[in-house]
Amino acid sequence: MIPHTTKGSSFAGALRYDIEKQNGQVIDTNCVNDTWEDLAIEMDIFANASRSKIPVLHTSLSLAEGETMTDEEWKKAADIYLREMGLSGHQFVMTKHNDTEHEHVHLVINRVNEHGRLASDSNDWPREQAACRVVEKKMGLQVIDKNYQNQNDGRFNDVKKNLREAAAVSKSAEDLRAQLKEHGYNLILHQSKTTGRISGASIQAMSDNKTWKLSDLQKGGWHRVEKSLAKNAEKENAHSIKSNYGGNGSTSRGVDSSTKRVSASNGKISDSAISAAVDGKERAYLIYLRQEQDIAEIKKLQEENFRKSKEREQER
């Protein structure tokens, strides 16, 4: 059994997707309402007892190709899964889907229970895997894990490695696409129809169109990769600014006093110097320098406090 979980803030969005957009059949729930609109309101009532901004767990449980279960067996499997995840008694709605080659169900689960307590999501990935191993054993299912692709296709670890290497040197989605293409893969970005934002991604082998979800290859999926790309871009920008303005890293130099772009008397870049910068690049460089100065001051204070602490210890 293969689990896949996303977290969110909208019960209505998850329930509408499962029931209306995907034509899912509700086969089990411990809620009292019937329509996805009323179910969402009912679950929101419990969720509002917590301050959590992400009370929604949206989980899919997929069988191995060729396996099938009756609705009653799915109910039993879901009950075992929820118990193993520490979610027994939490509101849930289970819908069955037959739109892929793997029979699967979707569970919309409320992380907030009837007492207003929020279920922990710490180490949720390994706990999901462990829970599915229990389900497989008790239900007599084929034993598979999250990296099931690796069992059926020896390229899985190679794709993970290539993705990691490509992301390490890329600063944008286009950079990543170009880097992956050199390894023989296409990057496919999935755009949300409602928000227009990139909601996920897949990597496809150019040789035979074999496709892997990015969320299977990288924990955190596209969101994690996107943050890495942004961080690489920031580093590159800072390096470019420093090179263009001849910075040798010194934080004590002044800046062209003829136009009042000067350092403060204590050698620190002043607000007026930043405001009087001739262009955006110089302004960014001055801000960068002042940040370096702030860090240096903090380190100096820490060293001074440490020295004084040692002196007091010796005096004792």
N, C-alpha and C positions, 0 to 999 in steps of 0.2 A: 504494500500500500504506500502510495506516494502522497505526502502532505504538502500543501503550499498555503501559507497564511500571509495576508496583508492586514495592516491595522489602519483604521480610519476614524472619522468623526461622524459620518452620516449613515444611520441605519436605513433611512429611506433610500439612499443611493444604492447600497448593497442589496437591499431586498428587492427594489425595483429591477435591478440588473438580473438577479437570479430568477425572479418570478415572471416578470413581464418581458424583458428584453431577450432573455434566453429561453423563455417558455418552460421554465423549470416546474416540476410537479412537487408540491409540498407533500412530503411523506411523513414528517414528524415535527412536532413543536411542543413546547410546554407553555406557550402563550395562549391566550384565550380568543384572540381576534383572528379574522380570516384574510382580509385584504392586506396587501403589502403596506398600504398607507396607514391602516389602523395598527398593524403590527409594529411599524416604526414608531408611532406615537406611544404605544405601550412600552416599548423598550427604552424610549427616551425618558420616560417617567423615572425608571430605575437609574438610568445613567446620570440624570440631573442631580442625584444625591451625592455624586462624586465631583471633584474638581477636574477630573481627567478630561483632556481635550481629545483623547483618542480611545473612546470606550468600545469601539467596534472591532471585533475579530472576524475576518472573512476568510474562512478556511475551505479549501477543496481537498477531498480525499479521493484519490484515484486508484483503481485496481490495475493490476498488470494486464497487458493486452490479452484478450481472450477470456479473462475471468469475468464472472457475473455473480450478483447476489440478488435475492428477493428483497422487497421492501422491508420485510420483517427482519431479515438478516442485516440490512443496512441500519435499522434502528438499534439492533443489538451492538453492532460495530461502533456506531456513534456514541452509544452509552458508555462503552469501554473507553473510547478515545477521550471523552469529556472527563470521565473519572480519573484517568491517568494524567490528564493535564490539570487536574485540580479545579475543574469547572463544573462539577456536578451541582445541579440546582440553579445554575445560571441560565437565564433566558437564552433560547436558541431556536432557530428555524432551519430545518434541513430540506433542501430541494434536490431532486434527482435530475441528472442531465444525461443525454445520450448523443451529444453533438460532437464527440470525438471518438477515436478508436479505443480509448480507455473509458470504461464505464466509471462514472464518478458522481459524487454528491457535493453540494456546497452547504456549508454551515455558516450562518450569520449568528455570532455569539456576543452576548453582552458581557463585557469584562466586569461590570458592576453587579453585585448580587443584590438580593432583596434587603440586605442589611446595610447597603450603601458602601460595601467594601470592594475595592478594586483589586482584581486578580493580578498578580505579578506577571510580567512578561520577561523576567530575567531568564537567560539561557533558554529561550523558547525554542530555538532551532533544535538543539540536541534533545530537549524534552519531547518535541513532536516526533522525532525519529524513534525515541524509546517507546512512546505511546503506540506508534504504528507497529512496532515489533510485537507488542503485547496483543494488539488486535489481530495481527496475522496469525499468531500462535493459537489464540483462542477460537478464531474463526476458520482455521485451516486454510489460510490463504498463502499464496506464493510469497516467500520472503524476499523483499527488495528494499533498497534504501534510497536516500535522496540522490545519490550519485548512480542511480540505476543506468544512466546512459553509459557509464564506464564499463558495465557488465556486458552491454550489448554492442558497444562501439569503443574500440581501444583508443580512439582519438580524444576522448573526453579530457583527460589530464593534459594532453598537448594543447587543446584549445584553451584551457584555463591558463596554462603557462604563457601562451601567445597573447592572450588578453591582458594578463598582468604586465608583460613586457611592453605591449603597445600603449597601455594606459600610462605607464611610467614616463613616457617621452612625449605624450600628446597634451595639447593645451585646449583642444576643442573637439566637438563631435566630428568635424571634418578631418582633423588631424588623426583622430582615432580610426576613422573609416579608411584613410589612406594607409595607415600603419598596418591595419588588419588585412587590407588587400594585398600587401606585400607578402603576407603569410598564407594567402589563398582563401581569405574569408570576406564575406560581405557583412556590413553592419546594417541591421534593419531596425529603425526607430519606430516605436508605436506611439501615435499621437492620440490624446484623449479627444473624443468628439465634442465633449461638453466644455472643457477648459482650453483646449487647443495646445496644452502643454505635453511634453514628452512624458509618457506614463510608464514606459518600459522599453526593452530592446531585446533583440535576438541576434545571434551570430550564425551565419549560414555558410557552409562550405561551398566554394565555387565549383568544386569537382563534381559533386553529386546532389547539391542542394540540401544536404543533411543540416538540420537546424537545432540550435541549443538556445534555451532561454538564458538571458544574461543573469537572471536571479538564481539560476542553478549553478552558474559558473562563478559568480561573485556574490558573497553574502552582502545583502543590502541592495543588490541589483543596480539598475541604472542610476538611482539616487546616489549611491556610494561612488560609482564611477564618475558621475557628473561633478561631485565635490572634488575628486582627485584632479580632474581636468582643470577646474577653476583654480585650484591651489597651484598647479603647474604654471598656469597663465599669470598668476600674481607674481610668482617668483621670477618669471621671465621679464615681466614689466618692470619690476624693481631693479633687476640687473641692467636692463636697457637704460633706465633713467639715470642710474649711477654712472654708467659708461658715458652717456651723452653729456653729462655735466661734470665730467672729469673728477668725480668724487674719489678721493683716496681713502674714504671712510672717516676722515677727520671731522670732528664735530665742533671744532673751535674756530673755524675760519669765518670771517664776515662775508657779506655779500654786497658788492657794489654800492658803496655809501653815497655815490653821486646821485642816486635816485632814491635814497632813503631806504634801500633794501639792505638793512644792516642787522647785525647780530646785537643782542642786548649786551649791556655792559659786562655781564657775567659770562659772556661767550655763548650764551644759549640763543638759538634762533628765536626771534620775537614774532609775535602775531603780526606786527606791522610789516615785517620782512616777508612773511608769507602772503599777506594781502597785496603787497606791491610787486609780486612776481610778474614777470613780463608775459608768461604764458603758462599753460597747464602743466607742461613738463617740469618747468622750474618750480612751480608751486608744489608739485608732487615730490620733487627732490628735496625741497626744504622741509616738507612734512616728514619725509623719510629721515632726514638728518636729525630733526627734533625728537623723533621717536628713538633714535639711537642715543641721543643725549639723555632722554628720560630713563632708558634702560641702564645706561652707564651710571646715572645718579642712584638708581635703586640698588645696583650692585655695590656701589661705593658705600651706601648706608648699611647694607647687609654686612659688608666686610668690617665696617667700623663697629657695628653692634657686636659682631663676633669677637673682635679684638678686645672690646671692653669687657665682654663676658668672660673671656679667658683671663684678663687682668684681675677681675674680681675673684675668680676661682683661686688664682695664685695668692692673692692677699689673704684669703681664708686659711 
